[in-house]
């Protein structure tokens, strides 16, 4: 099995698609909506990289961008009730 390593341009394309998404997409939804088609294996490697670098996280099914530039996350944190 050949492992396809993504290039920086492809990683940036996926990250931009996550940021520009109006909802929190599932893995398959995001993959299908990418402006340029890439192999699913390469796509999975990109998601692994983005998660390891602290840019995305997952809830039950969705991808959530938690990097520095996430206005939706900022609004959510501002409206959250503090416990304790």
C-alpha positions in Angstrom: 0.0 0.0 0.0 1.4 3.4 -1.0 0.9 6.1 1.6 0.3 9.5 0.0 1.8 12.4 1.9 -0.1 15.7 1.4 1.7 18.8 0.3 1.3 22.2 2.0 -1.0 23.5 -0.7 -3.4 20.6 -0.1 -3.3 20.9 3.7 -4.1 24.6 3.3 -7.0 23.8 1.0 -8.6 21.5 3.6 -8.0 23.9 6.5 -9.6 26.7 4.5 -12.6 24.5 3.7 -13.1 23.9 7.4 -12.8 27.6 8.3 -15.2 28.6 5.5 -17.8 25.9 6.3 -21.1 27.4 7.6 -21.7 24.4 9.8 -19.4 21.9 11.6 -19.0 19.3 8.8 -18.6 15.5 9.2 -15.5 14.0 7.7 -17.4 12.8 4.6 -19.3 16.1 4.1 -16.1 18.1 4.1 -14.2 15.6 1.8 -17.1 15.8 -0.7 -17.1 19.6 -0.6 -13.4 20.2 -1.2 -12.8 22.4 -4.2 -10.2 20.0 -5.6 -10.6 16.2 -5.2 -8.0 14.3 -3.3 -7.7 10.7 -2.3 -9.4 9.8 0.9 -6.2 8.3 2.3 -4.4 11.7 1.8 -7.4 13.5 3.3 -7.2 11.3 6.4 -3.5 12.1 6.8 -4.3 15.8 6.6 -7.0 15.5 9.3 -4.5 13.6 11.5 -2.0 16.3 11.1 -4.5 19.1 11.8 -5.6 17.3 15.0 -2.1 16.6 16.2 -1.2 20.3 15.7 -4.1 21.4 17.7 -6.0 23.0 14.9 -9.1 20.8 14.8 -11.0 18.6 17.3 -13.9 16.3 16.9 -17.2 16.0 18.7 -19.4 12.9 18.1 -19.4 13.3 14.4 -18.3 16.8 13.4 -15.0 18.5 12.7 -14.5 21.7 14.8 -11.7 24.2 14.0 -10.1 25.2 17.3 -7.1 27.0 15.9 -6.4 30.7 16.5 -8.8 32.0 13.8 -12.2 30.7 14.8 -14.9 33.3 15.4 -17.6 30.6 16.1 -15.5 29.1 18.8 -14.9 32.5 20.4 -18.7 33.3 20.4 -19.4 29.9 21.9 -16.8 30.4 24.7 -18.1 33.9 25.4 -21.7 32.6 25.8 -20.7 29.5 27.8 -21.7 29.2 31.5 -18.7 28.9 33.8 -18.8 25.9 36.1 -17.3 25.9 39.6 
